[in-house]
């Protein structure tokens, strides 16, 4: 049986931990699958620079979607798991940037 296809993270100067030209602190290690195109981007700015369409927010009814990618352990999380994880990956306990909460409205229905 074949393993899952690797997830490609799009963006500007994205490294293996999903850090990009815009957000590259030690804790900036998540990528988000965008509702509009199904592609994972390191951040909203990366999406806006590369995509030929506006970003869309995930509706609350789809928060069970595995749309968050941890750049530390390379596992995916549901949106619900991510929003309730207190900035710690439930798979590997890596610390996520708590400042990302300031941008949730750009990705997730409030």
C-alpha positions as semicolon CSV with decimal commas, in nm:
position;residue;x (nm);y (nm);z (nm)
1;X;0,000;0,000;0,000
2;X;0,134;0,344;-0,092
3;X;0,174;0,615;0,170
4;X;-0,001;0,947;0,155
5;X;0,126;1,196;-0,098
6;X;0,348;1,461;0,059
7;X;0,180;1,795;0,113
8;X;0,322;2,083;-0,089
9;X;0,337;2,411;0,098
10;X;0,318;2,712;-0,131
11;X;0,458;3,054;-0,057
12;X;0,753;3,287;-0,072
13;X;1,083;3,141;0,048
14;X;0,909;2,855;0,234
15;X;1,140;2,619;0,422
16;X;1,083;2,263;0,545
17;X;0,921;2,391;0,867
18;X;0,669;2,606;0,668
19;X;0,832;2,933;0,769
20;X;0,816;3,191;0,492
21;X;0,950;3,533;0,398
22;X;0,666;3,697;0,593
23;X;0,656;3,484;0,911
24;X;0,973;3,302;1,012
25;X;1,007;3,299;1,390
26;X;1,083;2,969;1,565
27;X;0,708;2,933;1,632
28;X;0,581;3,013;1,280
29;X;0,550;2,649;1,183
30;X;0,201;2,595;1,050
31;X;0,056;2,612;0,703
32;X;-0,313;2,641;0,628
33;X;-0,506;2,480;0,346
34;X;-0,712;2,754;0,185
35;X;-1,082;2,696;0,140
36;X;-1,085;2,871;-0,197
37;X;-0,833;2,652;-0,379
38;X;-0,751;2,356;-0,155
39;X;-0,381;2,449;-0,156
40;X;-0,166;2,481;0,155
41;X;0,008;2,816;0,199
42;X;0,254;2,926;0,466
43;X;0,047;3,241;0,529
44;X;-0,226;3,462;0,387
45;X;0,031;3,696;0,234
46;X;0,190;3,405;0,047
47;X;-0,155;3,311;-0,085
48;X;-0,235;3,665;-0,190
49;X;0,097;3,700;-0,373
50;X;0,074;3,370;-0,561
51;X;-0,295;3,291;-0,616
52;X;-0,506;3,439;-0,892
53;X;-0,815;3,463;-0,671
54;X;-0,919;3,608;-0,335
55;X;-0,888;3,396;-0,022
56;X;-1,203;3,253;0,137
57;X;-1,262;3,173;0,503
58;X;-1,351;2,825;0,625
59;X;-1,713;2,813;0,747
60;X;-1,774;2,678;1,099
61;X;-1,961;2,384;0,946
62;X;-1,631;2,262;0,796
63;X;-1,404;2,299;1,101
64;X;-1,351;1,919;1,107
65;X;-1,147;1,951;0,785
66;X;-0,780;1,852;0,819
67;X;-0,661;2,193;0,698
68;X;-0,371;2,274;0,931
69;X;-0,021;2,136;0,872
70;X;0,245;2,131;1,142
71;X;0,583;2,211;0,992
72;X;0,758;2,042;1,283
73;X;0,607;1,691;1,271
74;X;0,440;1,711;0,926
75;X;0,103;1,597;1,060
76;X;-0,230;1,759;0,981
77;X;-0,484;1,885;1,233
78;X;-0,849;1,965;1,192
79;X;-0,935;2,332;1,216
80;X;-1,123;2,259;1,540
81;X;-0,818;2,086;1,689
82;X;-0,595;2,373;1,590
83;X;-0,827;2,639;1,731
84;X;-0,847;2,456;2,065
85;X;-0,484;2,342;2,101
86;X;-0,357;2,642;2,302
87;X;-0,073;2,700;2,051
88;X;0,080;2,354;2,108
89;X;0,077;2,081;1,842
90;X;-0,124;1,787;1,981
91;X;0,098;1,546;1,783
92;X;0,451;1,664;1,870
93;X;0,403;1,935;2,135
94;X;0,587;2,196;1,925
95;X;0,491;2,551;2,014
96;X;0,287;2,744;1,758
97;X;0,292;3,123;1,741
98;X;0,010;3,245;1,969
99;X;0,005;3,568;1,765
100;X;-0,155;3,373;1,480
101;X;-0,484;3,415;1,666
102;X;-0,479;3,778;1,553
103;X;-0,530;3,654;1,197
104;X;-0,791;3,382;1,250
105;X;-1,060;3,600;1,093
106;X;-0,868;3,585;0,763
107;X;-0,894;3,205;0,756
108;X;-1,185;3,092;0,975
109;X;-1,545;3,206;1,018
110;X;-1,581;3,380;1,353
